[in-house]
Amino acid sequence: MCNGGRQATRNLHHGNDRHGTLYLGVTSNLQRRIHQHREAMLPGFTSRYGCRMLVWFELHTDMLAAIAREKQIKGGSRARKIGLIGSANPHWHDLYEKLV
């Protein structure tokens, strides 16, 4: 699952509950990126809307595959995104602790 020594990862966060803001992004370093979101270290969407929890992620073999999947998911409805999260994480637990 590497591309030039870097892992291509997809991650999806949510704010406070299922009715909160959803954020979808791609990163090559999931632990670092989630830490940045949790601590609101970078200005932008996740800081503004309080996206602090990792509720779903996928690993991809290369960044192009991750970006293609991101576009596919972003093109879907909110209900599909919630279903995707619920199928892997039915109680919407924060998955960050499993990464550290």
C-alpha positions in Angstrom: 0.0 0.0 0.0 2.7 2.4 -0.8 3.5 4.9 -3.5 7.1 6.0 -3.5 7.3 5.2 0.2 4.2 7.2 1.0 0.9 5.8 1.9 -2.1 7.1 0.0 -5.1 7.4 2.4 -8.6 8.5 2.2 -10.2 9.9 5.3 -13.6 11.2 6.3 -14.4 13.2 9.4 -17.5 14.5 10.9 -18.3 17.2 13.4 -20.3 16.4 16.5 -22.9 13.9 15.3 -24.5 12.3 12.2 -26.2 15.5 11.5 -23.0 17.5 11.6 -20.6 18.6 9.0 -18.9 15.9 6.9 -15.4 16.4 5.6 -13.7 14.2 3.0 -10.0 14.5 2.1 -6.9 12.6 0.9 -3.6 12.5 2.7 -0.4 10.6 2.6 0.0 10.7 6.4 -3.3 9.9 8.2 -2.0 10.2 11.8 -0.5 13.6 11.2 -3.4 15.0 9.3 -6.0 13.8 11.9 -3.9 15.3 14.7 -3.9 18.6 12.7 -7.7 18.5 12.4 -8.3 17.5 16.0 -6.1 20.3 17.3 -7.4 22.9 14.8 -3.8 23.6 13.8 -4.6 24.7 10.3 -7.1 27.4 9.3 -9.8 26.2 6.9 -12.8 24.1 6.6 -12.2 21.6 9.4 -11.3 24.3 11.9 -14.2 26.5 11.0 -16.8 23.7 11.2 -15.4 21.7 14.1 -14.5 18.5 12.2 -12.5 16.7 14.9 -13.4 13.0 14.7 -12.1 10.4 12.3 -15.1 8.2 11.7 -14.1 6.4 8.5 -11.1 5.9 6.2 -9.8 3.7 3.4 -6.3 2.9 2.3 -5.3 3.0 -1.4 -2.2 1.7 -3.2 -1.6 5.0 -4.9 -2.6 8.6 -4.7 -4.4 8.6 -8.1 -6.7 5.8 -6.9 -7.4 7.7 -3.7 -8.2 10.9 -5.6 -10.5 9.0 -8.0 -12.4 7.5 -5.0 -12.6 10.8 -3.3 -14.3 12.3 -6.4 -16.7 9.4 -6.5 -17.7 9.7 -2.9 -18.0 13.5 -3.1 -20.3 13.1 -6.1 -22.7 11.0 -4.0 -25.5 12.1 -1.7 -25.1 12.8 2.0 -27.2 9.7 2.6 -24.7 7.5 0.8 -21.8 9.0 2.7 -23.6 8.4 6.0 -24.3 4.8 4.9 -20.7 4.3 4.0 -19.6 5.4 7.5 -22.4 3.4 9.2 -21.4 0.2 7.4 -17.9 0.3 8.8 -18.5 2.2 12.0 -22.2 1.9 13.0 -21.8 3.9 16.3 -19.7 6.6 14.7 -16.8 6.1 17.2 -13.7 8.2 16.9 -11.2 5.9 15.2 -8.2 8.1 15.9 -7.2 6.2 19.0 -6.9 3.0 16.9 -4.3 4.8 14.8 -2.0 6.0 17.6 
